[in-house]
Amino acid sequence: MQGIRVFAGYVAQFLKVRLAYRGDFLAEVFAGAVGTAAALVFVLLLFEKTTDLAGWTREEVLFVFGFSLVPFGLYSLVSSNLYDFADRYVIEGRFDRILLRPVNSFFQVLFESVRIPPLGDVLVGLATVVYAGSRLDARLGAIDLAWLAIASLSGAVVLICVFGILACLSFRYEDRIGILPPFFNMIQFGRYPLPVFNRPLRFFLRFVLPFAFLAFYPSAHFLRKREFLLGCYATPLVAAALAGLLALVWTRGVRRYESTGS
């Protein structure tokens, strides 16, 4: 709860500053939405020469892709410091300042920087889900909307935990670039139905970097894919398990932190 209050304080202060120039704020969100919408063109182009991908129709792929944009957008709102953690906090020694405050250090790193453009991802994702869902006659009742919210938050937690755990490696192996960039690019795999990939990659996306829980498994609830419902409703449990693992790894990493010596 303390972390939530800190997050609310950071966001409130950030919005006060950004909304002082509302035109710039709206333009930034709009630019983010346009950039994300352009990525949907690739999906549409895939179906210019084929009618399905591994048995998944155009609308089903669009639904999964759009669903993935919502948790990814929520994650991106607060994730920039994780991406630069090795350089900004460990190499430059800014983590010292974090440790002087009587607030959870991970929450401080996570919420010290809030980005606006990812709101465009969330808006485009929701619009795509509504469009594809209407074409598929997918269920969008009150319970379904509640599941959409729960699954989206769980997907965002999965991403935060995965990259938080990877960021912990910077406590042991100090490097300005860090290990996150190549793994960050692999989020793209989580935007498509799992069956379109080969078996080794499917295993990897389930159990190593569980990006299949970003959108593919949660989408089974709406797409009536009974064979994937177990993974679908396990999504919040996966997020909770990763959160516990992150807490353990982060605590051990902080104990190894030795500052910069300057």
N, C-alpha and C positions, 0 to 999 in steps of 0.2 A: 504493500500500500504506500509505503514511503516513496518507492520508485515511481509509482503512478502519480503521486503528488508532485514529485520533481519534474516528471515529464510534462504534466499539465502546466506547471510554472514556466518551463522552457518554451512550450508551444505558445502560451498566452503572450509572453514577452516577444517572441518572434513575430507573431501575427500583428501585434501592435506596431512594430517597426515596419513590416511589409505593407500593411494596410494603410500606412500613411501615404503611400503612392498606389492607389487602387488600380489605376490604369496599368502600371507596370506589373502588378500582381496578377491581374486577369490575363495580360498578354503573355506572361510566363507560363501560366496554366494552359492557355490556348496553344502555345508553341509546343508544349510537351504533348498535348493531345494530338496535334497534327503529326508530330514525329512518330508517335506510336501507331496512329492510323495508317501511316505509310507502310509500317511493317506488316499490316494485314494484307497488303497488295501481294506479298510473296505467297501467302496462303492461297489467295485467289488464283494466282498464276499456276500453282501446283495442279489445279483442277481444270486447266485449259486443255490438257492432254489426257486426262484420266477421269474416271467417274468416282473412284474411291481410293483410299490408301489402306491397304491391309484390311479391307472390309469396312472401313470407316468413311462415311459420306462427307461431302463438303460441309454441310451444316454441323455435323458432329465434330469435325476437326475445328471449325470456327468456334463452336461452343467451348471446347477445351482451351483453345488459344485465348479466347476472350476471358474465360474464367481465370486463367493464369495471370492475366494482367492486373487483377484486383489485389491478390496477396503480394505480387511483385511490387505494385505501386505502394502498398502500405509499408512493405519492407524498405523500399527506396527512400521513403520520407525521412528515415532516421539512420540509414546505414552508411552514410559517406565516411564517418569516422572509423568504421570497421575496415573499410577498403584501404584507408591510409594509416591504419593503426601502427604498423611497423615503423614508418617514417616519422609520423607526426608525434606519436606518444612515446615510443621506445627509444628510437635513435636520437630524437631531439630532447628527450627527457621531460616532456610535458606530463607524463604520467605521475611525476612527483606531485604536481599541483592537485591531481585527482585524489591521491592518497591522503592529502592533508584535510580533506573534507569528510565530515561524518555521514556520508551517504554512500550507498553501494557503488563501487567503482565502475562496474560494468554499465549500470544505468547512466552514470555520468558520461561515459564515453559515447554511449548510444544516443543520448538525447542532447548533447552539447551542440549538435548541428542538425537543423531541420531544413529539408529541401522542398520547394514548391512544385517544380515540374512533374514529379511523380503523381500528383493529383490528376494530371492528364491521363496517365496510364489507367488509373482507377475508373475515370469517367468513360474512356473508350472501352475498357473491359466490360463494364456494366452494360453499355449500349450494345456491344457485340453479343453478350449473353442473352439479352432481351430479344435481339433480332434473330439469332440462331435458334433460341428456345421457341420463339413463335413459329418458326418454320418446321420445327420438330414436334410441335405440340407438347413441349415439355411442361411439367408441372411447376407452377410458380405461385403457389398459395402461401399462406402465412407461415406454415411449418417449413416450407421449402425456402422461403426468404430467410427464416431464422437459421436454417442449415447453411445457406449461402454466406451469412455473416460469420457463423462459427467456423466454417471451413476456410473462409478467406483469412480470418485472424490466425487460425491454426497454420495455414500455409505460410503466412508472414513470419510466425514464430519459428517454423522449420527453417526458413532461410536465415533468420537472425541467428539461430543456434548453430547452424552449419558453419556460417562464416565467422561467428564468434569463436567457435572451437578452432577453426583454422587460424584465426588471428592470434590465438594463444601460443601458437608455435613461435611467434615473434619474441616471446619472453625467453625462449631458449636459443633460437637461431636468428640473430639480429641481421636484418637485411632491409634496405630502404624500400625495395619493390614489394617484398613479401611474397607469400605463396597464393594469395587470393585471386589475382587476375585470371589465370587459366581456368580456375574452378568457377569463377563468376561467369565466364563465357558459356559454361556448360548448363546454365539455367535455361538456355534455349531448348535443350532436350525436354525440359519439363513442360513445354508449351504444346506438345503433341501427344497423341494417344500412344501409350506404351507399346501396343502390339506392332507398331510400324518399325520398331527397332529389332535388332538381332538379340539372341538370348543373353550373351554376355553383357550387353549394354542394358538390357532390361534388369538383369540382376544388379548391376551397378547403380541404376536409378532407384531401385527398391531398397537396397541394404547398405550401400556405401555412401553415396550422396543421394538421399531420399527425395529427389526432386519429383518423383512420381506422385508424391503427396501434395505437391503444389497445386495441381489442378486436375490431373488425370483421374485419380481415385475419387476425389470429392465429386467430380462431374457424373460419376456413375449413378448417383442419387437421382439426377434429373434425366439422364439419358436411358434409364431403365436397363442398365447393363448388369444383370443379376450376378454374373460371374465375378464382378469386381466389387460387390457391395461390402465384403469383409474388409478389404483395404480401404474402402470409402469411409466407413464409420469408425475405422481405427485411426483416422487422421488426427483427431485431437489427442489420442493416446500417444501417437508418435511424437507430436509436438511436445507433450508433457515429458516424455522420456528424454528427448533431446535437451529440453530445458534443464532437467536434472543433471545430465551429463555435462552440459555447459557450465553449470554452477560448480561442479567438481573440478573440471579442467581449469576454469578461470581462477579458482581459489589457489590451486597449486601453481599456476603461472605467476600470480601476483607474489607468491612467496619467493619465487626465483628472480623477481625483478631486482636489478642492482643499480638503477639510475645510470646517469652518464658520467658521473665523477667530475662534473664541471660546475 
